Amino acid sequence: MSKKTLSDLMGKNFDFEMPKLAPLPTVERQTFDTSHLDEAMEEIALEKEEKEKKEQEYRESVISTLQGIEKNTALLAEMTLLLQKNNEKQDDMFELMVEILAIMKSSNQEEAESKYTEVMKKITTFTDNASTVQSLVNMAQTVFNAYQSMPF
């Protein structure tokens, strides 16, 4: 069996023309204004930055609060120890501690400074051992510093 070509099958004079196709329409490429995308991306970045800043401030605030609690706890433990050690002067020491804590009730900075100065004078006239005097000075400074760091 011999191989036959399309020409053999259709006849020797087979002329095949490809049909003419209509030209494809040209499509204009649309250009998009992406400036609003840039603005949106910038806004998202700023919002993210602000959120991270607020989270960092919150973490710092929590740490500061916990440190304050730790200091207050230490202050209370120190007060208790001083009162237990000084039975003979317990009433005088208790009154002095109340005055130290009263610094926190000050209505303004001037009043707080005045109370702090008065307390420090009383501590220096307090006749007891050096460690007790030093503990009272530390308490007064801690309370005064805490007052100063309070937001007004």
Rosetta blueprint (number, residue, H / E / L):
1 M L
2 S L
3 K L
4 K L
5 T L
6 L H
7 S H
8 D H
9 L H
10 M H
11 G L
12 K L
13 N L
14 F L
15 D L
16 F L
17 E L
18 M L
19 P L
20 K L
21 L L
22 A L
23 P L
24 L L
25 P L
26 T L
27 V L
28 E L
29 R L
30 Q L
31 T L
32 F L
33 D L
34 T L
35 S H
36 H H
37 L H
38 D H
39 E H
40 A H
41 M H
42 E H
43 E H
44 I H
45 A H
46 L H
47 E H
48 K H
49 E H
50 E H
51 K H
52 E H
53 K H
54 K H
55 E H
56 Q H
57 E H
58 Y H
59 R H
60 E H
61 S H
62 V H
63 I H
64 S H
65 T H
66 L H
67 Q H
68 G H
69 I H
70 E H
71 K H
72 N H
73 T H
74 A H
75 L H
76 L H
77 A H
78 E H
79 M H
80 T H
81 L H
82 L H
83 L H
84 Q H
85 K H
86 N L
87 N L
88 E L
89 K L
90 Q H
91 D H
92 D H
93 M H
94 F H
95 E H
96 L H
97 M H
98 V H
99 E H
100 I H
101 L H
102 A H
103 I H
104 M H
105 K H
106 S L
107 S L
108 N L
109 Q H
110 E H
111 E H
112 A H
113 E H
114 S H
115 K H
116 Y H
117 T H
118 E H
119 V H
120 M H
121 K H
122 K H
123 I H
124 T H
125 T H
126 F L
127 T L
128 D L
129 N L
130 A H
131 S H
132 T H
133 V H
134 Q H
135 S H
136 L H
137 V H
138 N H
139 M H
140 A H
141 Q H
142 T H
143 V H
144 F H
145 N H
146 A H
147 Y H
148 Q H
149 S L
150 M L
151 P L
152 F L
